[in-house]
Every structure is written in C-alpha cells, then in structure tokens.
Amino acid sequence: MAGSMHRRRTIFSRVPDVPGRVWYLAASGDDCGDKALTLPTFVVIGAMKAGTVSLRHYLDEHPDVFLGRGGTLGEPNFFVAEDNWPRGRGWYESLFDGAGRAAAIGECSPCYTWAHVYRGVPERMAQVVPEARLVYVVRDPVARMQSMYMHQVSAGRERRRAEVALLDERYLGPSLYGFQLAAFLDHFDRSQVLVIASEVLRDRPREALSAVFDHLAVDPAAIDLDQRLQDHRSADKPVPRLHDLTWLPRRQVKLHPRWRPDQRTGLARLLTTRRARADDSAIPRELRDRLAERLTADLRRFEHLLGHQIPGHWRWSTSASA
C-alpha cells in the first residue's frame, strides 16, 4: 500500500477564496481519473472516552467545518493498518466528497491515540496529510479509564469487575497521554497539535471551542459557544443484569452487534439490562493509588511536551506530583 502512495503523482494548489483549503488534481493513471479531490485539513486524534463525541457535535454546528464519516460509528480509522488502511486512499478521499466550500475539513478517530495497540498511525498520517492540524482531547486519566470500562461493559465486551479490568494495559494505554502525544510529535510540529481538556470542554465550552476554532482557522463566533452539547455518557448506558452475579466466570467476551446490551431494544432491553450505577465502575482507594503510581512518569512526560504543568482548573485527581 505504501509503495502505491509513493508512485502516485499529485498536483497541489491553494484555492484563493478558501484560505487553508488544499485541493489536488489526480494525475494521469490515478484510479480517480482527473477528478479534483480534497484531503482533511484537521484530525481529532482522541482520546477515547474523553469527550470526542461532544466535540464532534460542536464541529458539526459550525457552518465552515465539514466532518467526514466512515467506518464503524462514523470513525474512519483510516490510518490504522488493522482497520481501514487496506481500503486505500481513494476510499478515504471519498469521505470528504461533500465538503463543498468548507474552510476546515476533518475527521475524528479516537483510536489514532492507541499507539500501545496500533503501530504506525502517525507515520501514515504524516504521509497523507502532513500539514493537517491535530486536536487531542484529554481527560482525568483514571476517570477516562473508568468511563472506557463502562463503555466496554455496555457493549458486552467486558465482564470482569472494574478493580480487575482496570489493571489491563488496554485500559491504561489510552490514558498514557505523554506516550501517545510523543508518537505524533515525532512526525508533526508541536504547533500543529492542540491539546484541550475534556473538563474544560464540558464546564467552559466557550474557552475550549474558541481555542479549537482558532486552531482550525475558522471564526469561533459563527456558533453559540456557550451551548452545551454532550453525548455518550457512559453513566447513561445499559448494563447487563448478569453483571451483578459475582459467581459467573469473569472473562472478556465478544458479542454479535445485535446482542450487545447497548443495542437491545424493547422487552429484551427491559428484561436483560439495567441502568448503570456509580458503583459499577467504582474502584477502591488502594487501586486508585496503584493506577496513579503507574501514570505518574507518563504525566511528567506529558507536561514536558505541553511545556507547562497540568493546570489546576482541569481538576484531575491524578497529577505528576502524586
């Protein structure tokens, strides 16, 4: 696949009346003919369960922003070799066909900051969209892990108790923000990356969105910056009633999509699921301290890459000084 990208010749040109917008004309022999195509100017790279869905709703509200959707749940995951990279660049470009004259064109795939699982994402992204602006939404690392746990429970993929499951690297990895960010900074300039806190997006959307839209070079005043758009709250998702039975074998499972608890409807949902409770993802103080210890070194690395300490107004329960 990489070889075919290097063989493709493209001619880039700026569109004078749409600042920052890059079009290219597919060269002779390209599988798209002589059609003018568009590539994204920005990518929301994560983190999973850190408010990316809410941010996507805000981006959808802006008249000068176009979000391409594809793959599972509208997340293209194109730069993930194990997901949609094999579908080819033509498929990726087709996601932005409806962009029209939008000044900022992008996509949102939180799996891009799963470097502990999916290797090579920043390298592939730098090959295809080297000038793209990146947005990285982060959240209190332990709270993010708890939210991800409830998401997995509701999807029918997790049956272990939180105090056992959260020790798994697949929960810890996306919260290693220093590790994840460093992977991108090996291929993108720091000025191309905006890091925002989910807590600020939730509590002070005007502050967070002004930074996002400035980063994307679109007018922040084009939408109501004080509106609060939140979605996919893990606390609102259904939990299997069997999750309460402690004597059941505790192992990870993978259900057919239609049997997932969060996809059930009607009587099946009523009889087999219940609303999530706070104690479903609660963890003892000893485990929280253990997780904080595992996160401390990475948080220091994260602060070094940010160029400042984690601000107190983010109100994270875990800090580099822990």
C-alpha positions in Angstrom: 0.0 0.0 0.0 2.8 2.4 1.0 4.5 1.8 -2.4 1.4 2.7 -4.3 1.2 6.0 -2.5 4.7 6.9 -3.4 4.0 6.1 -7.1 1.0 8.5 -7.2 1.8 11.9 -8.5 -0.3 14.8 -7.3 -0.5 18.4 -8.1 -1.4 20.7 -5.2 -2.8 24.2 -5.4 -4.4 26.6 -3.0 -7.9 27.8 -3.5 -7.7 31.6 -3.2 -11.1 32.2 -1.8 -11.0 29.4 0.8 -7.9 30.1 2.9 -6.1 27.0 4.2 -8.1 24.6 1.9 -6.0 22.2 -0.1 -7.2 20.6 -3.3 -5.3 18.4 -5.6 -5.9 17.1 -9.1 -5.3 13.4 -9.5 -2.6 12.8 -12.1 -2.8 10.7 -15.2 -3.0 7.0 -14.3 -4.6 7.7 -10.9 -7.6 5.4 -10.1 -9.7 8.5 -9.6 -9.1 10.0 -13.0 -8.9 13.8 -13.3 -11.3 14.5 -10.5 -10.4 17.3 -8.1 -10.2 15.7 -4.6 -10.0 17.0 -1.1 -8.0 15.8 1.9 -8.7 16.8 5.5 -7.1 19.9 7.0 -7.6 18.6 10.6 -7.9 15.4 12.5 -9.3 14.8 16.0 -7.0 12.0 17.2 -8.5 11.1 20.6 -8.7 10.3 23.3 -11.3 7.6 23.6 -13.9 8.5 26.3 -12.6 12.0 26.7 -15.3 14.0 25.0 -14.6 13.5 21.3 -18.3 12.8 20.5 -19.3 16.1 22.2 -16.6 17.9 20.3 -17.8 16.3 17.0 -21.3 17.7 17.7 -19.8 21.2 18.2 -17.8 20.9 14.9 -20.9 19.8 13.1 -22.6 23.0 14.2 -20.0 25.2 12.6 -21.0 26.3 9.0 -17.4 26.4 7.8 -16.5 22.9 9.1 -17.0 19.6 7.4 -16.6 16.3 9.1 -16.0 13.2 7.0 -17.6 10.0 8.4 -16.9 6.4 7.5 -16.2 3.0 9.1 -17.7 1.9 12.4 -19.6 4.6 14.4 -18.6 7.2 11.8 -14.9 7.0 12.8 -12.8 6.4 9.7 -9.8 4.9 11.4 -8.1 5.1 8.1 -4.6 5.3 9.4 -5.0 2.1 11.5 -3.4 -0.7 9.5 -5.6 -3.3 11.2 -8.8 -1.3 10.3 -9.4 0.8 7.2 -5.9 1.4 5.8 -6.2 -1.6 3.4 -9.3 0.1 1.8 -7.0 2.5 0.2 -6.6 6.3 -0.2 -9.4 6.5 -2.7 -11.9 5.3 0.0 -10.5 7.9 2.4 -10.8 10.7 0.0 -14.4 9.8 -0.8 -15.4 10.6 2.8 -14.8 14.2 2.1 -16.7 14.4 -1.2 -19.5 16.6 0.3 -17.1 19.2 1.8 -18.1 21.8 -0.8 -16.5 25.1 0.1 -15.9 24.3 3.8 -12.8 26.1 5.1 -11.9 23.3 7.6 -12.3 19.6 6.6 -11.6 16.9 9.1 -12.4 13.6 10.7 -12.5 12.2 14.2 -11.0 8.8 15.1 -10.1 8.3 18.8 -8.2 5.0 18.0 -5.4 7.1 16.5 -4.1 7.5 20.0 -3.9 3.8 20.7 -0.2 3.6 19.9 0.1 0.8 22.5 -2.0 -1.4 20.2 -2.0 0.2 16.7 1.5 0.9 15.5 2.5 3.4 12.8 -0.6 5.6 12.8 1.4 9.0 13.0 3.7 7.9 10.2 0.9 7.0 7.8 -0.9 10.2 8.7 2.2 12.3 8.0 2.5 10.6 4.6 -1.0 11.5 3.6 -1.8 14.8 5.4 1.5 16.2 6.6 0.1 19.7 7.0 -3.0 18.7 9.0 -3.9 20.4 12.3 -4.4 17.8 15.1 -6.8 18.1 18.1 -6.1 15.9 21.1 -8.8 15.9 23.8 -7.6 14.5 27.2 -9.4 13.8 30.5 -8.5 12.9 34.0 -6.6 9.6 33.2 -8.4 7.4 35.8 -11.8 8.8 35.1 -11.2 8.1 31.4 -10.3 4.5 32.2 -13.5 4.1 34.3 -15.6 5.5 31.5 -14.0 3.2 29.0 -14.7 0.3 31.3 -18.4 1.1 31.4 -18.4 1.6 27.6 -17.0 -1.9 27.2 -19.4 -3.4 29.8 -22.4 -1.9 27.9 -21.1 -3.2 24.6 -20.9 -6.7 26.1 -17.2 -6.9 25.7 -16.3 -6.8 29.4 -17.5 -9.0 32.3 -14.7 -8.5 34.8 -15.1 -6.3 37.8 -13.6 -2.8 37.5 -10.9 -3.5 40.1 -9.6 -6.3 38.0 -10.2 -5.0 34.5 -8.6 -1.6 35.0 -5.2 -3.2 35.6 -5.3 -4.3 32.0 -3.0 -2.4 29.7 -5.8 -1.8 27.1 -7.4 0.5 29.7 -4.2 2.1 30.8 -2.7 2.7 27.4 -5.1 5.4 26.1 -4.5 7.3 29.4 -0.8 7.5 28.8 -1.1 10.9 27.2 2.7 11.6 27.2 3.4 8.3 25.3 0.6 8.9 22.8 1.4 12.6 22.2 5.1 11.9 21.7 4.3 9.4 18.9 2.7 12.2 16.9 5.3 14.8 17.7 7.9 12.6 16.1 6.1 13.4 12.8 4.2 16.6 13.3 5.4 20.0 14.5 4.2 21.0 18.0 2.4 24.0 16.6 0.1 21.6 14.6 -1.2 20.0 17.7 -3.8 21.5 20.1 -4.4 19.7 23.4 -7.6 20.5 25.2 -9.1 19.1 28.4 -12.5 17.4 28.4 -13.2 19.0 31.7 -12.8 22.5 30.1 -14.9 21.5 27.1 -17.7 20.3 29.5 -17.6 23.2 32.0 -16.4 26.1 29.9 -17.2 25.3 26.3 -16.6 28.9 25.2 -13.0 28.8 26.3 -12.3 25.3 24.8 -14.2 25.9 21.5 -12.5 29.3 20.9 -9.2 27.5 21.1 -10.3 24.7 18.8 -11.8 27.0 16.1 -8.8 29.3 16.2 -6.6 26.3 15.7 -8.7 25.3 12.7 -8.6 28.8 11.3 -12.4 29.3 11.3 -14.4 32.0 13.0 -15.4 31.0 16.6 -18.3 33.5 16.5 -20.1 31.5 13.9 -21.8 29.3 16.5 -23.1 29.7 20.1 -20.0 29.0 22.1 -22.0 28.7 25.4 -24.3 25.9 24.3 -23.6 22.5 26.0 -23.6 19.5 23.8 -22.8 16.2 25.5 -23.3 12.7 24.3 -22.4 9.1 25.0 -22.3 9.5 28.8 -21.2 6.1 30.0 -23.3 6.5 33.1 -26.4 6.6 31.0 -25.7 3.3 29.2 -27.4 0.0 30.0 -25.5 -2.7 31.9 -26.3 -6.5 31.6 -28.2 -7.7 34.6 -25.9 -10.7 34.8 -23.1 -8.3 35.5 -24.4 -8.3 39.1 -23.8 -12.1 39.5 -20.4 -12.4 41.1 -20.3 -16.2 40.7 -20.3 -16.0 36.9 -17.0 -16.6 35.1 -15.3 -13.3 34.6 -13.7 -13.1 31.2 -13.8 -10.9 28.1 -16.4 -11.8 25.5 -17.3 -10.5 22.1 -21.0 -10.5 21.2 -22.6 -10.2 17.8 -23.6 -6.5 17.4 -27.3 -7.1 17.7 -26.8 -8.9 21.0 -24.8 -6.1 22.6 -26.6 -4.7 25.7 -26.4 -1.2 24.3 -28.1 -2.3 21.1 -31.0 -4.2 22.6 -34.5 -2.6 22.4 -38.0 -3.1 23.8 -38.7 -6.1 26.0 -35.3 -7.6 25.5 -33.6 -4.5 26.8 -36.0 -4.2 29.7 -35.5 -7.8 30.9 -31.8 -8.2 30.3 -30.3 -4.8 31.2 -30.5 -2.1 33.8 -29.2 1.4 34.1 -25.5 1.8 35.1 -24.8 2.7 38.7 -22.0 4.6 40.2 -20.7 1.5 42.0 -20.3 -0.4 38.7 -17.1 1.5 37.9 -16.1 2.3 41.5 -12.6 1.4 42.5 -11.0 1.1 46.0 -8.6 3.8 47.1 -5.7 1.3 47.0 -6.3 0.6 43.3 -6.6 4.3 42.5 -3.2 4.9 44.2 -1.8 2.0 42.3 -3.0 3.4 39.0 -1.7 6.9 39.9 1.7 5.4 40.5 1.7 3.8 37.1 0.6 7.0 35.5 3.0 9.4 37.2 6.0 9.1 35.0 3.9 9.5 31.9 2.1 12.5 33.2 5.5 14.2 33.8 6.4 13.4 30.2 3.0 14.8 29.1 3.7 18.0 31.0 7.1 18.3 29.4 5.6 18.0 25.9 2.9 20.5 26.8 5.5 22.9 28.1 3.7 23.5 31.4 2.2 21.7 34.4 -1.3 20.3 34.2 -3.5 23.3 35.1 -5.3 23.1 38.4 -8.6 24.1 36.8 -8.6 20.8 34.9 -9.3 19.3 38.4 -7.6 16.0 37.7 -7.5 13.5 40.6 -4.1 12.3 39.3 -1.1 14.5 38.8 2.6 14.3 38.0 3.4 15.3 41.6 1.5 12.4 43.0 
